[in-house]
Amino acid sequence: MTLENLPRPDVSRFSPVPSDAVMIAYLARRKLPITTGQISRGLKGWLTEGEIKGALEVLVGDGHVRVGEKIELTQSGKDKGKRIIGVDAEEEWEKILSRRFVLLALGLDPDDGDVRRRFARWDAQQAAVIAVSFALPRKEMASTKAVCGELVWQTLKAGLSEVVGRGPFPAIDKPAAVERVILGGLAGGRPVRTIPQAISAVAAVAVGMKECNADSLRQRLIELAVQRAATPPTPHTMIKEGQATAKGQFATLVKQVAEQLTTPPFQGRVAIAQLYDAYGRIYPDAGSLMSFKARLIEAAKKHEILLGRLDLPERMDKDLRVRSETPWDTEYVHFVLTTSRQAP
C-alpha cells in the first residue's frame, strides 16, 4: 500500500492577483485625492505596508497615479481601475474584496454572470478554495458535497485502490461518520465532530491556516494571491503595454493564466475573450483584444500554444462567443487549449 498519491493542498495553485490591481481598485472606489495614511488604513489586513509601497511605485511608474501632497489617479489610472473593477463598479469596497478578488484568486471570471451566481454564497466559495488547493476537478467546485465526495474517493483510491478500484465512483449524497473521519485526517488528523467542522478544517488546511471563518479565509486567500503575484514569471518592469515580449514569453504567460481558468461546460479549454480579460488583469502588455488575438495566432503557428474551434456554439454565451471568435486562415477558433484538454 502506498500513500504517495493522497490528495494534498498546495497554496501555489491559487491564481496571482497583483497588489497594484488591489490598490488601483481601491483608489477607483474612493473619493480622491487621498493620503498614503488613508490608503494604509483602508487596506490594512489586506496588503502589508511593503505591498502598499510597492503597488504605489508600480502605479506611479506606469503613469496611473499622480503623487503630490495627496494621491490621485490619472486618466489612464481611472480607465485601468474601471477595467479591474468591471461589473462591480457600483459595489461597496468590502463586497469587491469579498467577492471579486476572491473569485480572481480562485481563477474564476468575476464578470461572468453564471460564475457570480454559482459562487455568491459563502459555502460555494469555501468549496472552491478546497477544490483549487487540492487540485480537484473544477466542474463541480461550487458544491461542497461534490468537492468533499471527490476528496474522500481520491483518498480511498490512493490507499485502497485494490478494494475500491479506480472509479468512476458514485456521488456521496449523505456524508456521515466515515467521510467525517477521512476529511479530518486530510486536515491533519484534527478531531471533528460534524461534517461542517470537517469541511471547515479542510478549508483551513487548504490555505495554510489552523482554523478559519468566512472573513479570515477570504482575507487569507487574497493574501496568498498577492504573494503569488509578487514573484511573477517575468518582472513587471520588463513588460510594458505595446512592447513585444521575449521569444516564447507571451505564450508561456498565456498558458500559465489559461491553466487557472475554466469555461464551463467545456473542459481543457478556455474561451479567448475570458483569457484576454484575465491576462489583462495581471500583465500590462495585453493591448487590445484584436492585437491579443493576433499574438495568439502567431504563437499557435509557431506551435507554442494550441487553439481550438467551437463545435457547439449553442453551449457558449453569445457575448463570450462573439468576443472570442478569432479568424485563422479560412477557419475560426474560440479557445486556448490547456494541458488537461479533453472533449466537452
C-alpha positions as CSV (number, residue, x, y, z in Angstrom):
1,M,0.0,0.0,0.0
2,T,1.3,3.5,-0.9
3,L,0.0,6.9,0.2
4,E,2.1,8.9,-2.2
5,N,-0.9,9.8,-4.2
6,L,-3.0,11.1,-1.4
7,P,-4.6,14.5,-2.2
8,R,-2.6,17.3,-0.7
9,P,-3.1,21.0,-0.6
10,D,-0.8,23.5,-2.3
11,V,-1.3,27.2,-2.0
12,S,0.7,27.8,-5.2
13,R,-2.4,26.6,-7.1
14,F,-4.2,29.8,-6.4
15,S,-4.2,32.5,-9.1
16,P,-1.9,35.6,-8.8
17,V,-3.5,38.9,-8.0
18,P,-1.0,41.8,-8.2
19,S,-1.0,44.2,-5.3
20,D,-1.3,47.1,-7.7
21,A,-4.6,45.7,-9.0
22,V,-6.0,45.7,-5.5
23,M,-4.6,49.2,-4.9
24,I,-6.0,50.7,-8.1
25,A,-9.4,49.1,-7.5
26,Y,-9.4,50.7,-4.0
27,L,-8.5,54.1,-5.3
28,A,-11.1,53.8,-8.1
29,R,-13.8,53.4,-5.4
30,R,-12.6,56.2,-3.2
31,K,-13.2,59.9,-3.2
32,L,-9.8,61.3,-4.3
33,P,-7.2,62.8,-3.7
34,I,-6.3,60.7,-0.7
35,T,-3.2,60.5,1.6
36,T,-0.9,57.5,2.0
37,G,-2.1,57.2,5.6
38,Q,-5.7,56.8,4.5
39,I,-4.6,54.2,2.0
40,S,-2.7,52.2,4.6
41,R,-5.7,52.3,6.9
42,G,-8.1,51.3,4.2
43,L,-6.1,48.4,3.1
44,K,-4.9,47.2,6.5
45,G,-5.2,43.5,6.8
46,W,-5.4,43.0,3.1
47,L,-2.0,44.4,2.0
48,T,1.2,44.8,4.0
49,E,2.9,48.1,4.2
50,G,5.6,46.8,1.9
51,E,3.0,45.7,-0.7
52,I,1.2,49.0,-0.5
53,K,4.5,50.9,-1.1
54,G,5.4,48.5,-3.9
55,A,2.0,48.9,-5.5
56,L,2.2,52.7,-5.5
57,E,5.6,52.6,-7.1
58,V,4.3,50.4,-9.9
59,L,1.2,52.6,-10.5
60,V,3.3,55.8,-10.5
61,G,5.8,54.1,-12.8
62,D,3.1,53.1,-15.2
63,G,1.6,56.6,-15.1
64,H,-1.6,55.5,-13.5
65,V,-1.2,57.5,-10.3
66,R,0.0,61.1,-9.6
67,V,1.7,61.8,-6.3
68,G,1.8,65.2,-4.7
69,E,0.7,66.2,-1.2
70,K,-2.0,63.6,-1.8
71,I,-2.5,60.8,-4.3
72,E,-4.9,60.8,-7.2
73,L,-5.5,58.7,-10.3
74,T,-4.6,59.9,-13.8
75,Q,-7.0,59.3,-16.7
76,S,-5.2,56.1,-17.6
77,G,-5.4,55.1,-13.9
78,K,-9.2,55.7,-13.9
79,D,-9.5,53.7,-17.1
80,K,-7.5,50.8,-15.6
81,G,-9.4,50.9,-12.4
82,K,-12.7,50.6,-14.3
83,R,-11.3,47.6,-16.2
84,I,-10.3,45.9,-13.0
85,I,-13.5,46.5,-11.1
86,G,-15.6,45.6,-14.1
87,V,-19.3,45.0,-13.3
88,D,-18.7,45.7,-9.7
89,A,-18.2,49.4,-10.3
90,E,-21.1,50.4,-8.1
91,E,-20.4,47.9,-5.3
92,E,-19.0,48.8,-1.9
93,W,-15.3,48.2,-1.4
94,E,-15.9,45.4,1.1
95,K,-18.0,43.5,-1.4
96,I,-15.4,44.0,-4.1
97,L,-12.9,42.3,-1.9
98,S,-15.0,39.5,-0.6
99,R,-16.4,38.6,-4.0
100,R,-14.5,40.0,-6.9
101,F,-10.9,39.5,-5.7
102,V,-11.9,36.1,-4.1
103,L,-13.1,34.9,-7.5
104,L,-9.9,36.2,-9.1
105,A,-7.8,34.3,-6.6
106,L,-9.7,31.2,-7.4
107,G,-9.0,31.6,-11.1
108,L,-12.6,32.4,-11.9
109,D,-14.1,35.2,-14.1
110,P,-15.8,37.8,-11.7
111,D,-17.6,39.4,-14.7
112,D,-19.3,36.2,-15.8
113,G,-22.9,36.1,-14.7
114,D,-23.1,32.4,-14.2
115,V,-19.9,32.4,-12.1
116,R,-21.2,35.2,-9.9
117,R,-24.4,33.3,-9.3
118,R,-22.7,30.0,-8.6
119,F,-20.2,31.4,-6.2
120,A,-22.3,34.1,-4.5
121,R,-22.7,32.0,-1.4
122,W,-20.0,31.5,1.2
123,D,-20.3,27.7,1.1
124,A,-19.6,27.7,-2.6
125,Q,-16.5,29.9,-2.2
126,Q,-15.3,27.6,0.6
127,A,-15.8,24.5,-1.6
128,A,-13.9,26.2,-4.5
129,V,-11.0,27.0,-2.1
130,I,-10.7,23.3,-1.3
131,A,-11.1,22.3,-4.9
132,V,-8.3,24.6,-6.2
133,S,-5.8,23.9,-3.4
134,F,-6.3,20.1,-3.6
135,A,-6.3,20.2,-7.5
136,L,-9.7,18.6,-7.7
137,P,-11.8,18.7,-10.9
138,R,-13.3,22.2,-11.4
139,K,-16.6,21.0,-12.9
140,E,-18.5,20.9,-9.6
141,M,-16.2,23.1,-7.5
142,A,-19.2,25.2,-6.3
143,S,-20.7,22.2,-4.5
144,T,-19.4,21.4,-1.0
145,K,-20.9,17.9,-1.2
146,A,-19.3,17.1,-4.6
147,V,-15.9,18.5,-3.5
148,C,-15.8,16.6,-0.3
149,G,-17.0,13.4,-2.0
150,E,-14.2,13.8,-4.5
151,L,-11.7,14.2,-1.7
152,V,-12.9,11.1,0.1
153,W,-12.8,8.9,-3.1
154,Q,-9.4,10.2,-4.1
155,T,-8.1,9.3,-0.6
156,L,-9.6,5.8,-0.7
157,K,-8.3,5.3,-4.2
158,A,-4.8,6.3,-3.1
159,G,-4.7,3.9,-0.2
160,L,-7.2,1.2,-1.1
161,S,-7.3,1.0,-4.9
162,E,-7.2,-2.8,-4.7
163,V,-10.5,-2.6,-2.8
164,V,-12.4,0.4,-4.2
165,G,-11.0,0.3,-7.8
166,R,-10.1,3.4,-9.8
167,G,-13.6,4.7,-10.5
168,P,-15.7,6.3,-11.7
169,F,-17.2,6.5,-8.2
170,P,-20.8,7.2,-7.2
171,A,-21.7,10.5,-5.6
172,I,-21.7,10.7,-1.8
173,D,-25.1,12.2,-1.2
174,K,-25.2,11.9,2.6
175,P,-21.6,12.2,4.1
176,A,-21.5,10.6,7.5
177,A,-19.0,9.2,10.1
178,V,-16.6,7.6,7.6
179,E,-16.4,10.7,5.4
180,R,-16.0,12.9,8.5
181,V,-13.1,10.9,9.8
182,I,-11.3,10.9,6.4
183,L,-11.8,14.6,5.9
184,G,-10.5,15.2,9.5
185,G,-7.5,13.1,8.6
186,L,-6.8,15.2,5.5
187,A,-7.0,18.2,7.7
188,G,-4.1,16.9,9.8
189,G,-5.9,14.4,11.9
190,R,-8.0,17.1,13.7
191,P,-10.8,15.9,15.9
192,V,-14.0,16.9,14.2
193,R,-17.5,16.1,15.4
194,T,-19.6,17.1,12.4
195,I,-19.3,17.3,8.6
196,P,-19.4,21.1,8.7
197,Q,-16.5,21.1,11.2
198,A,-14.6,18.7,8.9
199,I,-15.2,20.9,5.9
200,S,-14.0,24.0,7.8
201,A,-10.9,22.2,8.9
202,V,-10.1,21.1,5.3
203,A,-10.6,24.6,4.0
204,A,-8.2,26.0,6.7
205,V,-5.6,23.5,5.7
206,A,-6.2,24.4,2.0
207,V,-4.9,27.9,2.7
208,G,-2.3,27.0,5.3
209,M,-4.3,28.1,8.4
210,K,-5.0,26.3,11.7
211,E,-8.6,27.4,11.6
212,C,-10.7,30.0,9.8
213,N,-14.1,31.5,9.3
214,A,-15.6,33.2,6.3
215,D,-13.8,36.5,6.8
216,S,-10.4,35.1,7.7
217,L,-10.5,32.6,4.8
218,R,-11.2,35.3,2.3
219,Q,-8.5,37.5,3.6
220,R,-6.0,34.7,3.6
221,L,-7.0,33.8,0.1
222,I,-6.3,37.3,-1.2
223,E,-3.1,37.4,0.8
224,L,-1.9,34.3,-1.0
225,A,-2.9,35.6,-4.4
226,V,-1.0,38.8,-3.8
227,Q,2.1,36.8,-2.7
228,R,1.8,34.6,-5.8
229,A,1.9,37.8,-8.0
230,A,4.9,39.2,-6.1
231,T,7.2,36.8,-7.9
232,P,5.7,36.5,-11.4
233,P,7.5,34.6,-14.2
234,T,8.7,37.9,-15.6
235,P,9.3,41.2,-13.8
236,H,6.6,43.7,-14.2
237,T,9.0,46.4,-15.4
238,M,10.1,44.2,-18.3
239,I,6.7,44.2,-19.9
240,K,5.0,47.4,-20.9
241,E,1.9,47.9,-22.9
242,G,2.6,47.8,-26.6
243,Q,6.0,46.2,-26.2
244,A,6.8,42.8,-27.7
245,T,7.8,40.2,-25.2
246,A,10.8,38.0,-25.5
247,K,10.6,34.9,-27.7
248,G,8.1,32.4,-26.3
249,Q,7.5,34.6,-23.3
250,F,3.9,35.7,-24.3
251,A,2.9,32.1,-25.0
252,T,4.3,31.0,-21.6
253,L,2.3,33.6,-19.7
254,V,-0.8,32.8,-21.7
255,K,-0.5,29.1,-20.8
256,Q,0.1,29.9,-17.1
257,V,-3.0,32.1,-17.0
258,A,-5.1,29.7,-19.0
259,E,-4.3,26.8,-16.7
260,Q,-6.0,28.7,-13.8
261,L,-9.3,29.2,-15.8
262,T,-12.3,27.2,-16.8
263,T,-15.1,27.9,-19.3
264,P,-18.0,25.6,-18.3
265,P,-19.3,23.4,-19.6
266,F,-16.1,22.9,-21.7
267,Q,-13.1,21.0,-20.3
268,G,-9.5,21.5,-21.1
269,R,-10.1,24.7,-23.0
270,V,-10.6,28.4,-22.1
271,A,-12.5,31.0,-24.2
272,I,-10.2,33.5,-25.8
273,A,-12.1,36.6,-24.5
274,Q,-12.2,35.2,-21.0
275,L,-8.4,34.6,-21.2
276,Y,-7.8,38.1,-22.5
277,D,-9.7,39.6,-19.6
278,A,-7.8,37.6,-17.0
279,Y,-4.4,38.2,-18.7
280,G,-5.0,41.9,-18.7
281,R,-5.7,42.0,-15.0
282,I,-2.2,40.6,-14.4
283,Y,0.1,41.8,-17.2
284,P,0.1,45.3,-18.7
285,D,1.0,44.1,-22.3
286,A,-2.4,42.7,-23.1
287,G,-3.2,45.6,-25.5
288,S,-6.4,45.5,-27.5
289,L,-8.5,42.3,-27.9
290,M,-7.7,42.4,-31.6
291,S,-3.9,42.6,-31.1
292,F,-4.1,39.9,-28.4
293,K,-5.9,37.5,-30.8
294,A,-3.2,38.3,-33.5
295,R,-0.5,37.3,-31.0
296,L,-2.3,34.1,-30.1
297,I,-2.5,33.1,-33.8
298,E,1.2,33.9,-34.2
299,A,2.1,31.8,-31.2
300,A,-0.1,29.0,-32.4
301,K,1.6,29.0,-35.8
302,K,4.9,28.6,-34.0
303,H,3.4,25.6,-32.1
304,E,3.9,27.5,-28.8
305,I,0.2,27.1,-27.9
306,L,-2.8,25.2,-29.1
307,L,-6.1,26.8,-30.2
308,G,-9.4,25.1,-30.7
309,R,-12.7,25.6,-32.5
310,L,-16.2,25.9,-31.0
311,D,-18.1,23.0,-32.5
312,L,-21.2,23.5,-30.3
313,P,-21.9,27.3,-30.4
314,E,-25.2,26.9,-28.5
315,R,-23.2,25.9,-25.4
316,M,-21.4,29.2,-25.1
317,D,-22.9,32.6,-24.1
318,K,-23.4,34.7,-27.2
319,D,-21.4,37.7,-26.0
320,L,-18.5,35.5,-25.0
321,R,-18.7,33.6,-28.3
322,V,-18.6,36.8,-30.4
323,R,-15.7,38.3,-28.4
324,S,-13.8,35.1,-28.5
325,E,-14.2,34.4,-32.3
326,T,-10.7,34.6,-33.9
327,P,-10.1,34.2,-37.6
328,W,-7.2,31.8,-38.5
329,D,-6.8,31.3,-42.3
330,T,-10.2,30.1,-43.5
331,E,-11.5,29.0,-40.1
332,Y,-12.4,30.5,-36.7
333,V,-11.1,29.5,-33.3
334,H,-12.6,30.3,-29.9
335,F,-10.4,28.5,-27.4
336,V,-6.9,28.2,-26.0
337,L,-6.4,24.6,-25.1
338,T,-4.9,23.6,-21.7
339,T,-2.8,20.6,-20.7
340,S,-5.9,18.8,-19.4
341,R,-7.8,19.2,-22.7
342,Q,-10.5,16.7,-23.5
343,A,-13.7,16.7,-25.4
344,P,-16.6,18.7,-23.9
